[in-house]
Amino acid sequence: MYNKYKSGLTLVFIVLLSFSAYAQKRTYSPYSRYGIGELQDGGFGRNAAMGRTGIALQNSYNLNNINPASYKGLDTLSFYFEGGLMNYQQKLTSNESTSDFSDMHFDYFAIGFPVSKWGFMSVGLQPASAVGYDFYDENTGSDIPGDHSLTSAMGSGNTTKTYVGLSISPIKNLSVGAHATYLFGKTKNSNVARFQNDAFASYLGSQETFRINDVYFDFGIQYKIDINERNSIMLGGVYSPKTGINAKVTKLVARGNTLDSDGMMVIAVDTLQFSENELNKSAFEMPEKIGVGLAYNLKEALTLTAEYTLEKWSESKFPDDLTETADMQRWAFGGEVIPNERSASSYLARIRYRFGTYYKKDYLILNEHQLTDFGISFGVGLPLKRTKTSFNLAFEWGQRGTTDYNLVKENYAKLTMNLTLHEFWFMKRKFD
């Protein structure tokens, strides 16, 4: 009974912290203006250090929400809790200027537990996309009053996903799983025009608020091929169907003499246009997603994995005329080395050393050019003595975009700090 109360309190703690995680700013990229914003990477601490791979990964130490079929590899006598913090830095470079930004926020929360001998369940919360930008366009025009204007473009908000996942094993070495994911959030895009040469001119502002609120599903499969007692190969696959999403769009155009507290919209003297529309599910769609992965495992010593993911954003619709999309493709490789997991004399030998790399063609097309993203990662899993609990560190460095084609190049660095708590909550104790 005590463990049931403890499990419930842990879940409440996760929910409460999720509200603070949802509200935090996660990007300063001008590219977050388009689509549903900058897509946030999936996976947890181990995945982050291994190039965000996970389609063919399965072990008894860490949760892996990239493929729901992976939960079947977890210890059926244990309760898992994972939570992470992320510190990130972004350097934005254009042909005219360079800007640096940094921030720290809660990254994700998840729990995992067995539901019977045949299944394992996980519940978690993680950011899905983020909007956060602030830039301006200056039109010097002429000396005619009102012809010199300064237009500010600002955006903020997040979408978040909370999921329930279940994995089962219908036959030996085969596991299948599914997620039911609730996607919700709000993003806001604003433009404010100031007429610099006219002291009597009002501000002219427009604002579009986009609210998302719906459920979608994704599925996974993994099959283990035993080569011998210590060597094995894991095949993995994930699939998500194209899904229409409920959304509401509110548009406001107004004129006034002052701005609101965050500077994102005028305090209206005249409302020039206002509309609020519920979108049907054919107006905004999450894309079909297909992913395949392969992993080689040398028991308690080495894991090497490679995967490919395709998301068909070009076939999905957005209620935003500014967004042009392409199919997103991602290639990723990762590895984990354990010198000697059972060493009693060397802690360094028990550490899990991780590395990875990835290359991605992003889902956005700007100035007739598809954005690309390349990165490398490495990290460690630091075990606690005599338990499977571990503290994980992952560092990612990457570059997105280019200064060619009148675009912006982003250099970014992410440091993820993650705790994987592993407790034997379901073991029957015997007393003499």
Secondary structure, 3 states (H helix, E strand, C coil): CHHHHHHHHHHHHHHHHHHHHHHCCCCCCHHHHCCCCEECCCCCHHHHHCCCCCCCCCCCCCCCCCCHHHHHHCCCCCEEEEEEEEEEEEEEECCCCEEEEEEEEEEEEEEEEEEECCEEEEEEEEEEEEEEEEEEEEECCCCCCCCCEEEEEEEEEEEEEEEEEEEEEEECCEEEEEEEEEEEEEEEEEEEEEECCCCCCCEEEEEEEEEEEEEEEEEEEEEEEECCCCEEEEEEEEEECCEECCEEEEEEEEEECCECCCCCCECCCEEEEEEEEEECCCCCEECCEEEEEEEEEECCCEEEEEEEEEECHHHCCCCCCCCCECCEEEEEEEEEECCCCCCCCCHHHHCEEEEEEEEEEEEEEECCEEEEEEEEEEEEEEECCCCCCEEEEEEEEEEEECCHHHCCEEEEEEEEEEEEEEECCCCCCCCC
